[in-house]
Amino acid sequence: MATIFDVAKEAGVSKSTVSRVINNDECVKKETRDAVNAVIKKLNYSPSFMAQAIRTRKTHTIAFMIPEYSNIYYGEMFRGVEDIALEHGYMVLVCNTERHAMNEVEYAQELLKRNIDGIIYNTYRIKDDMAEYLRHVEQKIPVVYTNKPIHKDRNIPHVYTDGLPGTKNAVHYLYKKGKRKIGYVLDSEEINIITERFYGYLQGLEECGLQKNEDWVYRVRRKNDPDYINLGRNAAKYYLSLHDRPDAILTAIDMIGIGCVKELHETGIKMPEEISVIGFDNIFLSSLIEPPLTTIGQPIREMGQAAAKMLISMVEGKECRKTVVFKSNLIIRGTA
């Protein structure tokens, strides 16, 4: 097995120059970098990340903290994070906190003990103790959030999709289709981005001259049932039980929307003629169900890529944008 000394000897440079090339030091001349990389490829040399970690105090490992595994959304975002991480020689640890703030604190403490280089933090809700602990973490390693800033007073690095205008436009679309009784399945009002989507729904109703009907706003109860598909089924059952039921349903996320569609379809409800359904996210599963789900799409994989680029730039001390906001767009399929 080739060593760094073998590469240095073959390339006619010092060991420290080889090390600088491996670490992408921009001070190394292009000719030298190309020559060293050619020898690395020729000798099939693989640097010891353990040795590098001891020397540089960097492990080339980042953490991707998520609140749960059951939402396919996070799997799709992880693909984007991994795209960029592998491209830059980083590994990604996926940490499932199951939506408990104490688990998040414990996870972060363990990650710091393992000398990870940074964290991509997917926020659902954030309690005061976790917010305070994250301030502590940010003093040691970079943290990038995939949500709107949770602290207005600080310039927090974040990546997210602005769901308010997308949801508002979806209400306008339904109105143009003749829908006047538009309901909303609200995931959790503790979640920043979900609240923004709900505001978009309310603004859309107001702009279309429609009144909000509390009976048509269904709030899921995740603690009783963590299965999103089943939560969507329960929402659909609720709406079907109403004497005055909505003729259109918006859902905070696709997984709940898919559950709604499955229940309505199996009950014999025609979509979109009797009831329209629109989700939010555009996960791959939304196009595979019958009928395929109309949804407000966001570029999930691109969000993961943007978060990883931002984090790795921060880890490596490079200048980067600290705010990336994507737009959502309505994707018309069979349910609306």
Disulfide bonds with the S-S distance in Angstrom:
none
